[in-house]
C-alpha cells in the first residue's frame, strides 16, 4: 500500500503518541513484531525513539501497525462486511444522512464540514458508484453506520425511502440525530433531541452534530477516541480551543483516553499553552486545567 507524505506523517504522529503512552517494553514489542527493527545507539525520549523507528518503516508495516493499535469498532450486528473499507473511511465515526434529493447540495457541504471531526457521512447520491445496485448500497450503509442524521425539511416524509431509513436505525437502536429544517421529528424518533438546522451555517451545524455525537451514550465512546487523537496532534491554539469545546461534551471516557488527554496537555505545546474560548459570563481557563477537571470528574 502506498501512502502520501501527509498520511505517513499523520500515522507516525498518532502511533508515536499512543505507543509512547505504553511502557518501553510493550511499545518495543509492538514495533519489533510489526517489522520496525531500527536499532538506536542512544535512547532519547520514548516519543522520539518510537517516531524515529516508525519513520524507517515501510508503508505496509505502518498501515498494519496502525490498524492493530487503532482497530475499527466492532461491526454492528447484521452488518455485511464485504467492501466495507470502500464505503467508509477507516477510523471515522460512520454517519448515514437521510435526506431528500432536493437537499443534496447542502447535505454534501455538511458531509465535507463533518470530515475534519473524523465523522464520515454517507450521502447516497454522492457515495454510490453508478455501476452498483444503489438500493443494496443503501442497505449496506444502513447496516454498517454508527448513527443516522435525519435532515428534516417539510418534504422529508414524502420520500419513498427516508422513513424506511429512519426505521432501520430505530430497529438497530442506534443514535438518530434529527436536524430540524422546517419539520419536527415525528413518530417513533420524536423522542430524540433535535438540532436546529434552519438557516444555520454548515460549519456551525457540523459542530452541533458532533457535540450531539459526543454527548450521547450511544456514540460517546466512538467520538472520545477520535477527539483525543485529534488533540494529541493539534497544531494550533485555535484548533485546540475547537476540540476542547467538544471534548467537554463527551460523556464517556476510558482510563487510557483520560491518560492521553493529560499527556497531550503536557507534551503538545499547542495544548499546554492554549486557553479556552471566552464566554460572556466566564473567565478563560488554561486548557491543562480543564483537562484535569475532566479527568477528576470521570475517574473512579
C-alpha positions as CSV (number, residue, x, y, z in Angstrom):
1,X,0.0,0.0,0.0
2,X,1.4,3.4,-0.9
3,X,0.8,6.3,1.5
4,X,1.0,10.0,0.7
5,X,3.5,12.1,2.8
6,X,0.7,13.6,4.7
7,X,-0.8,10.2,5.5
8,X,2.6,8.9,6.8
9,X,3.0,12.0,9.0
10,X,-0.4,11.6,10.5
11,X,0.1,7.9,11.2
12,X,3.5,8.3,12.7
13,X,2.3,11.1,14.9
14,X,-0.7,9.2,16.2
15,X,1.2,6.0,16.6
16,X,4.0,7.9,18.3
17,X,1.7,9.4,20.9
18,X,-0.2,6.1,21.5
19,X,3.0,3.9,21.8
20,X,4.9,6.3,24.0
21,X,2.0,6.2,26.4
22,X,2.8,2.5,26.9
23,X,5.7,1.0,28.8
24,X,9.0,0.8,26.9
25,X,8.8,-3.0,26.9
26,X,5.3,-3.0,25.4
27,X,6.0,-0.4,22.7
28,X,9.2,-2.1,21.7
29,X,7.4,-5.5,21.5
30,X,4.8,-4.0,19.1
31,X,7.4,-2.2,17.0
32,X,9.6,-5.3,16.6
33,X,6.7,-7.7,15.9
34,X,5.4,-5.3,13.1
35,X,8.8,-5.0,11.4
36,X,10.2,-1.8,12.9
37,X,13.7,-3.1,13.7
38,X,15.9,0.0,13.5
39,X,18.5,-0.1,16.3
40,X,19.2,3.2,18.1
41,X,22.6,3.7,19.7
42,X,21.4,6.3,22.2
43,X,17.9,6.4,23.7
44,X,16.2,9.8,23.9
45,X,12.6,10.4,24.9
46,X,10.2,7.5,24.3
47,X,8.2,9.5,21.8
48,X,11.4,10.4,19.8
49,X,12.6,6.8,19.8
50,X,9.2,5.5,18.7
51,X,8.8,8.0,15.9
52,X,12.3,7.5,14.6
53,X,11.7,3.8,14.3
54,X,8.4,4.3,12.6
55,X,9.9,6.7,10.1
56,X,12.3,4.0,9.0
57,X,9.5,1.5,8.3
58,X,7.6,0.7,5.1
59,X,4.1,2.0,4.3
60,X,2.7,-1.5,4.6
61,X,4.2,-2.0,8.1
62,X,2.9,1.4,9.2
63,X,-0.6,0.5,8.0
64,X,-0.6,-2.9,9.7
65,X,0.6,-1.4,13.0
66,X,-1.9,1.4,12.8
67,X,-4.8,-0.9,12.2
68,X,-3.7,-3.0,15.2
69,X,-3.3,-0.1,17.5
70,X,-6.4,1.8,16.3
71,X,-8.8,-1.1,15.5
72,X,-12.1,-0.4,13.8
73,X,-15.1,-0.5,16.2
74,X,-16.9,-3.9,16.1
75,X,-19.1,-4.3,13.1
76,X,-22.7,-3.7,14.1
77,X,-24.9,-6.7,14.4
78,X,-26.4,-7.5,11.0
79,X,-23.8,-5.5,9.1
80,X,-22.3,-7.1,6.0
81,X,-18.5,-6.6,5.7
82,X,-17.6,-7.2,2.0
83,X,-16.4,-3.9,0.5
84,X,-16.8,-2.1,3.8
85,X,-13.4,-0.3,3.6
86,X,-14.6,1.2,0.3
87,X,-17.8,2.5,1.8
88,X,-16.4,4.2,4.9
89,X,-13.2,6.0,5.8
90,X,-11.1,3.9,8.2
91,X,-11.1,5.2,11.8
92,X,-14.0,7.5,11.4
93,X,-17.5,7.5,13.0
94,X,-20.0,6.4,10.4
95,X,-23.0,8.7,10.0
96,X,-25.7,7.9,7.5
97,X,-27.5,11.1,6.3
98,X,-31.1,10.6,5.4
99,X,-32.4,13.3,3.1
100,X,-34.5,14.1,0.0
101,X,-32.8,14.7,-3.3
102,X,-33.7,18.4,-3.3
103,X,-31.4,19.0,-0.3
104,X,-28.4,17.2,-1.8
105,X,-26.2,20.3,-2.3
106,X,-26.5,21.4,1.4
107,X,-26.1,17.8,2.7
108,X,-22.9,17.4,0.6
109,X,-21.5,20.6,2.1
110,X,-22.4,19.2,5.6
111,X,-20.6,15.9,4.8
112,X,-17.4,18.0,4.0
113,X,-17.8,20.0,7.2
114,X,-18.0,16.9,9.3
115,X,-14.9,15.2,7.9
116,X,-12.3,17.2,10.0
117,X,-14.0,15.9,13.1
118,X,-13.4,12.3,12.0
119,X,-17.1,11.8,11.1
120,X,-17.6,10.1,7.7
121,X,-21.1,10.9,6.4
122,X,-22.7,8.7,3.8
123,X,-24.7,10.7,1.3
124,X,-26.4,8.4,-1.1
125,X,-26.3,10.5,-4.3
126,X,-22.6,11.2,-3.8
127,X,-21.2,8.0,-2.4
128,X,-22.8,5.3,-4.5
129,X,-21.0,4.3,-7.7
130,X,-23.2,4.4,-10.7
131,X,-22.3,0.8,-11.7
132,X,-23.6,-0.6,-8.4
133,X,-27.0,-1.6,-7.3
134,X,-27.9,1.6,-5.3
135,X,-30.6,0.0,-3.1
136,X,-28.2,-2.6,-2.0
137,X,-25.6,0.0,-1.3
138,X,-28.0,2.0,0.8
139,X,-28.9,-1.2,2.8
140,X,-25.2,-1.9,3.4
141,X,-24.5,1.6,4.6
142,X,-27.5,1.5,6.9
143,X,-26.3,-1.8,8.3
144,X,-22.8,-0.5,9.0
145,X,-23.4,3.0,10.2
146,X,-23.0,4.0,13.9
147,X,-25.6,6.8,13.8
148,X,-28.2,8.3,11.4
149,X,-28.8,12.0,10.8
150,X,-32.3,12.9,9.5
151,X,-32.3,16.1,7.6
152,X,-35.9,17.2,8.3
153,X,-37.2,19.5,5.6
154,X,-41.0,19.7,5.0
155,X,-40.9,17.1,2.2
156,X,-38.8,14.6,4.2
157,X,-41.6,12.1,5.0
158,X,-42.9,12.2,1.4
159,X,-39.9,10.3,0.1
160,X,-40.2,6.6,-0.6
161,X,-37.0,5.9,1.3
162,X,-36.4,8.4,4.2
163,X,-39.0,6.9,6.6
164,X,-37.6,3.4,5.9
165,X,-34.1,4.6,6.5
166,X,-35.1,6.0,9.9
167,X,-37.0,2.8,10.6
168,X,-33.8,0.7,10.1
169,X,-32.0,3.0,12.6
170,X,-34.8,2.6,15.1
171,X,-34.7,-1.1,14.8
172,X,-31.0,-1.2,15.2
173,X,-31.3,1.0,18.3
174,X,-28.5,3.4,17.1
175,X,-28.5,7.1,17.7
176,X,-30.7,9.3,15.5
177,X,-29.8,12.9,15.1
178,X,-32.9,14.9,13.8
179,X,-31.9,18.2,12.2
180,X,-35.0,20.4,12.2
181,X,-35.2,22.4,9.0
182,X,-38.9,23.2,8.9
183,X,-40.1,19.9,10.2
184,X,-40.1,18.4,13.7
185,X,-39.1,14.8,14.3
186,X,-42.2,12.7,14.3
187,X,-43.4,9.1,15.1
188,X,-41.0,6.8,16.8
189,X,-38.0,9.1,16.5
190,X,-39.7,12.1,18.1
191,X,-38.0,11.2,21.4
192,X,-34.6,12.1,20.0
193,X,-33.4,15.6,20.8
194,X,-33.4,17.7,17.6
195,X,-30.7,20.0,16.4
196,X,-31.9,23.3,14.9
197,X,-30.6,23.5,11.3
198,X,-32.9,26.0,9.6
199,X,-30.7,28.9,8.4
200,X,-27.6,27.5,10.2
201,X,-24.2,27.9,8.5
202,X,-22.8,24.5,7.5
203,X,-19.8,24.6,9.8
204,X,-21.9,25.6,12.8
205,X,-24.4,22.8,12.1
206,X,-21.5,20.3,11.8
207,X,-20.2,21.3,15.2
208,X,-23.7,20.9,16.7
209,X,-23.9,17.4,15.2
210,X,-20.5,16.5,16.6
211,X,-21.4,17.8,20.0
212,X,-24.6,15.6,19.9
213,X,-22.5,12.6,18.9
214,X,-20.0,13.3,21.7
215,X,-22.7,13.7,24.3
216,X,-24.8,10.6,23.6
217,X,-24.0,7.3,25.4
218,X,-24.6,5.5,22.1
219,X,-21.7,7.3,20.3
220,X,-19.7,9.0,23.1
221,X,-17.0,6.2,23.2
222,X,-16.5,6.4,19.4
223,X,-16.2,10.2,19.4
224,X,-14.0,10.3,22.5
225,X,-11.3,8.2,20.7
226,X,-11.4,10.5,17.7
227,X,-11.3,13.7,19.7
228,X,-8.4,12.7,21.9
229,X,-6.4,11.5,18.9
230,X,-7.0,14.9,17.3
231,X,-6.0,16.8,20.4
232,X,-2.7,14.9,20.6
233,X,-1.7,16.2,17.2
234,X,-3.4,19.6,17.4
235,X,-1.2,22.1,15.5
236,X,-2.7,25.4,16.7
237,X,-4.3,27.1,19.7
238,X,-7.5,27.7,17.7
239,X,-7.7,24.0,16.8
240,X,-7.2,23.1,20.5
241,X,-10.0,25.5,21.5
242,X,-12.4,24.0,19.0
243,X,-11.5,20.5,20.2
244,X,-11.9,21.3,23.9
245,X,-15.4,22.7,23.4
246,X,-16.4,19.2,22.1
247,X,-14.2,17.2,24.5
248,X,-16.0,18.8,27.4
249,X,-19.3,17.4,26.0
250,X,-18.1,13.8,25.9
251,X,-20.0,11.7,28.4
252,X,-17.8,8.6,28.4
253,X,-14.0,8.2,28.8
254,X,-11.8,5.2,29.3
255,X,-8.8,5.4,31.7
256,X,-6.4,5.2,28.7
257,X,-8.1,8.1,27.0
258,X,-8.0,10.2,30.1
259,X,-4.3,9.5,30.5
260,X,-3.8,10.5,26.9
261,X,-5.7,13.8,27.5
262,X,-3.3,14.6,30.3
263,X,-0.3,13.7,28.3
264,X,-1.4,15.9,25.4
265,X,-1.7,18.8,27.9
266,X,1.9,18.2,29.0
267,X,3.7,17.3,25.7
268,X,1.9,19.3,23.0
269,X,2.7,23.0,23.2
270,X,-0.4,23.9,21.3
271,X,-2.4,22.3,24.0
272,X,-0.3,23.1,27.0
273,X,-0.3,26.9,26.3
274,X,-3.8,27.2,25.0
275,X,-6.7,28.8,26.8
276,X,-10.4,28.1,26.4
277,X,-12.6,30.3,24.3
278,X,-14.1,33.2,26.2
279,X,-17.8,33.1,27.1
280,X,-19.8,36.3,28.1
281,X,-20.1,35.1,31.7
282,X,-16.9,33.1,32.1
283,X,-13.2,33.7,32.5
284,X,-10.8,32.0,30.2
285,X,-9.2,28.9,31.6
286,X,-5.9,27.1,30.8
287,X,-6.6,24.0,28.8
288,X,-4.5,21.7,31.0
289,X,-6.6,22.9,34.0
290,X,-9.8,22.0,32.0
291,X,-8.3,18.6,31.1
292,X,-7.5,18.0,34.8
293,X,-11.1,18.7,35.8
294,X,-12.4,16.3,33.1
295,X,-10.0,13.6,34.4
296,X,-11.1,14.1,38.0
297,X,-14.8,14.1,37.0
298,X,-14.6,10.8,35.1
299,X,-12.0,8.9,37.2
300,X,-13.1,6.2,39.6
